[in-house]
Amino acid sequence: MEDLLTNGQKRTKIMSESNIIIHVKDNEAIDKALKRFKKKFEKVGVMKRLKKGMYYKKPSIERREERLKAIYKQKMYPNV
């Protein structure tokens, strides 16, 4: 998600995840449109991003948790 500019500076691309557009067809039930909206909302990960931003977690703790998850997965599936 980062681009290198000509002078070596980094520029981060910011993707707008809050604009979810659902096109409703003529004579389409609102339930179907709402179901499509919910699927798209879940797929984009808006709630996950909001929950992650609710509190600060130190980078060292995040790395430790990732390492522990990897160890757990290796114990569960040793030959994969």
N, C-alpha and C positions, 0 to 999 in steps of 0.2 A: 504494500500500500504506500510505498514511498517512491518518489521519483528523484533522480539526481539532476540538478540544474547544471548549466554549463560551467559555473564557477565552483562546483563541488558542494553547494549547499543542498540540504535535503528539504523537500517539500512533501508534506503529508496530504494525501487525498482524503477528503472528508465525504463520506457517502451519506446522503440524506435518507435515513431509515424511517422517518416519521411521516412521510408522505405516501400513504398507501391508497392507490386508486383502484376502484372496482367499477367496471362498466356494467350497468344493469341493462339487460335487453328488454325490449318491449314484451309485455305480457309474461314477464318472468316473476315467479313468486319471490317475495322479500326474504323468505326463509333460505332459499338457495343462494341468494346474493349475500346474505349474512353468513352463511356457512363458508362461502368462498372467502369472505373478508376475514373470518376467524382463522382459516387455514393460512392465508397470506400473512396475517398478523403474527401467527406462531412461527412461520418459516423465516420471517425477517428477523425475529429475535428482539423485538422492542422491549418486552417485559424482562428478558434476561439482562439486557443492557441497563435498564432502569434499576433492577435489583442490585446489579454489580456496582452501580454508582451511589448506592445508598450509604455505603461506609467505605473507609479507606483500609486497604490491606497492604502491609509492607511487602515489597518485592521478595524479600528473603522468605517470608511465610508462604507466598504464592509458589515459589520454587520448591519449598519443602513439601507442600501439599501435592504438587505435580509429581515429585519424586515418589512420595508414598503411594499415590494412585498407580504409578507405573509398577512399583514393587508388588502391589496387590494384584494387578492384572497379570503379572508374570507368574505369580503363585497360582492364580486361578487357571490360566491357560499356558502351561510351561512349554508346550511344543509348537505353539503357533508362531 
